[in-house]
Amino acid sequence: METRKRNQRIITAFLLSVVGFTCLMTFYAGPKMMALRDDVEQRAVLYKCQTIVDGDTLEVQLRHWRREDDPPIVQVHLAGLDAPPHAASDDPELLAWAEAHKIDPELAAEMGEASHNTLLAFIRKQNLLLHRADGKPTTESLPPDSRVHVFVSGTHVNLKQLQNGLAAHDSTMPQQYADEYREAESKAQNERLGIWRATAP
């Protein structure tokens, strides 16, 4: 008899806890979570990478959680980077790049392909957080040909390209992460990675 009463109390307590949890989620936690999501939707400015042009040029599109019309696709450039063109070794643009960086055209063409493919595998169709060259977050009105710092899932894409020797550091224009980019390029050169593979140690 005691066992039966104890089991009834346990079942009653369990059912009451289920009802209490349901009420909590329905009338308190649920609305708060939806309000938080709505707030994030309003504040977050994310872009979706639609096309990889080469190792430092992308085509992106503003992405909202909900939108009625598709925003325009905008071409942007990775700030602080100068990657080899995605072209054949005899292409005039690639030859000019290779000469400017004192890199063999064959290696430049190979690394241009590698730089392009790395971005293709890593960020195409991904949601990107973009910062302007001065480090401030971008807005919904991103001008074409803007120079941006790209972040995806917490990874700094520009920095990653330099660390792997898939681009040279472009120091001709001021930007927020110049010191980090310069250091990453120097380390890649010392380790003879990517475009620096055939350079003197």
C-alpha positions in Angstrom: 0.0 0.0 0.0 2.8 2.4 0.9 4.6 1.5 -2.3 1.5 2.4 -4.3 1.0 5.7 -2.6 4.7 6.5 -3.1 4.4 5.8 -6.8 1.3 7.9 -7.1 3.2 10.8 -5.5 6.1 10.4 -7.9 3.8 10.3 -10.9 1.9 13.4 -9.7 5.1 15.3 -9.0 6.4 14.4 -12.5 3.1 15.5 -14.2 3.1 18.8 -12.2 6.7 19.5 -13.2 5.9 18.9 -16.9 2.9 21.2 -16.6 5.1 23.8 -14.8 7.8 23.6 -17.4 5.3 23.9 -20.3 3.8 27.0 -18.7 7.2 28.5 -18.1 8.2 28.0 -21.7 4.9 29.2 -23.1 4.3 32.3 -21.0 7.8 33.4 -20.0 11.0 31.9 -21.5 9.4 31.3 -25.0 8.4 34.9 -25.5 11.7 36.2 -24.2 13.6 33.9 -26.6 11.5 35.1 -29.5 12.1 38.7 -28.6 15.8 38.1 -28.4 15.8 36.4 -31.8 13.9 39.3 -33.2 16.4 41.7 -31.7 19.3 39.8 -33.3 17.5 39.7 -36.6 17.2 43.5 -36.5 20.8 44.2 -35.5 22.8 41.6 -37.3 24.1 42.6 -40.7 25.2 39.5 -42.4 26.2 38.9 -46.0 26.2 35.7 -48.0 29.1 34.9 -50.2 27.7 34.2 -53.7 30.8 34.0 -55.8 34.6 33.8 -55.4 36.3 35.8 -58.1 39.9 35.2 -56.9 41.8 35.0 -53.7 41.0 38.5 -52.5 37.7 39.4 -54.4 34.2 38.2 -53.6 30.6 38.8 -54.6 28.3 39.1 -51.6 24.7 39.7 -51.0 23.0 41.2 -47.9 21.3 38.5 -46.0 18.3 39.0 -43.6 16.4 36.4 -41.7 13.4 37.6 -43.6 13.3 39.7 -46.7 10.8 40.2 -49.5 13.2 41.4 -52.2 16.6 40.1 -53.0 19.2 42.8 -52.4 21.8 43.4 -55.1 25.0 41.3 -55.3 28.0 43.5 -54.6 31.7 42.9 -55.4 34.1 43.5 -52.5 37.8 43.1 -51.9 39.6 41.6 -48.9 41.3 44.6 -47.2 45.1 44.4 -46.8 45.4 41.5 -49.3 46.9 41.2 -52.8 46.3 37.7 -54.0 47.6 36.3 -57.3 44.9 36.6 -60.1 43.0 33.5 -60.8 44.5 33.1 -64.3 46.9 31.2 -66.5 50.6 31.8 -66.1 50.8 33.7 -69.4 47.9 36.0 -68.6 49.1 39.6 -68.8 47.5 40.5 -65.4 49.1 37.5 -63.7 52.5 38.3 -65.3 52.3 41.8 -64.0 51.4 40.6 -60.5 54.3 38.1 -60.6 56.8 40.7 -61.7 55.6 43.1 -59.1 56.1 40.5 -56.3 59.2 38.9 -57.8 57.5 35.5 -58.0 57.8 33.0 -60.8 54.6 33.2 -63.0 54.1 29.4 -62.9 54.1 29.5 -59.1 51.9 32.6 -59.1 49.3 30.9 -61.3 49.4 27.8 -59.1 48.9 29.8 -55.9 46.2 31.9 -57.6 44.3 28.7 -58.2 45.0 27.5 -54.6 43.9 30.9 -53.1 40.7 30.9 -55.1 39.9 27.3 -54.2 40.6 27.8 -50.5 38.0 30.6 -50.4 35.6 28.6 -52.5 35.7 25.7 -50.1 35.7 27.9 -47.0 33.3 30.7 -47.4 31.1 30.3 -50.5 27.4 30.3 -49.6 28.4 31.0 -46.0 27.1 33.9 -43.8 29.8 36.5 -43.5 30.3 39.3 -41.0 32.1 42.1 -42.8 34.0 44.9 -41.3 35.2 48.0 -43.2 38.9 48.7 -43.7 38.9 50.8 -40.5 37.5 47.9 -38.5 34.0 49.2 -38.0 31.1 46.8 -38.9 29.5 47.3 -42.3 25.9 48.5 -42.7 23.2 47.4 -45.1 24.4 49.9 -47.6 27.7 48.4 -48.6 29.2 50.3 -51.6 30.6 48.2 -54.5 34.3 47.6 -54.5 34.5 48.2 -50.7 37.6 46.8 -49.0 36.5 44.6 -46.1 37.7 42.3 -43.4 35.8 39.0 -43.5 34.8 36.9 -40.6 33.1 33.5 -40.8 32.3 31.3 -37.8 34.8 33.3 -35.7 37.7 32.9 -38.3 39.4 36.0 -39.7 39.5 35.1 -43.4 41.9 37.8 -44.5 44.4 36.8 -41.8 44.1 33.1 -42.7 44.9 33.8 -46.4 48.1 35.6 -45.3 49.1 33.0 -42.8 48.9 30.3 -45.4 50.9 32.3 -48.0 47.9 32.5 -50.3 48.2 36.3 -50.7 50.6 39.1 -50.1 50.0 41.9 -47.7 48.9 45.1 -49.4 50.2 48.0 -47.4 49.3 50.7 -49.8 46.0 51.5 -48.1 45.5 52.1 -44.3 43.4 49.5 -42.6 42.7 48.3 -39.1 44.7 45.0 -38.9 47.9 46.2 -40.7 50.2 45.0 -37.9 48.7 41.5 -37.7 48.7 41.2 -41.5 52.3 42.3 -41.7 53.3 39.8 -39.1 51.4 37.0 -40.7 53.0 37.7 -44.1 56.5 37.8 -42.5 55.9 34.4 -40.8 54.6 32.8 -44.1 57.7 34.2 -45.9 60.1 32.7 -43.2 58.3 29.4 -43.4 58.3 29.6 -47.2 54.5 28.9 -47.5 52.4 29.4 -50.6 53.5 32.2 -52.9 56.8 32.4 -50.9 57.7 28.8 -51.5 60.5 29.5 -53.9 61.8 32.6 -52.3 65.1 32.7 -50.4 64.8 31.9 -46.7 
